[in-house]
């Protein structure tokens, strides 16, 4: 009985894995999305400068 349970659990998890990643991949291809679509501008690094985080002097004084 325990052997049968291990086989069934392995099969069910493998099927869920394939379905989960398969559907995700299918939706990404349908909507032409990619997690890695951004290209690096400089070959040494892919870091981008932060923007929109500038705070005024009053913001700094409030935190102290």
Secondary structure as GFF3:
##gff-version 3
##sequence-region A 1 64
A	DSSP	alpha_helix	2	30	.	.	.	ID=ss1
A	DSSP	alpha_helix	57	63	.	.	.	ID=ss2
###
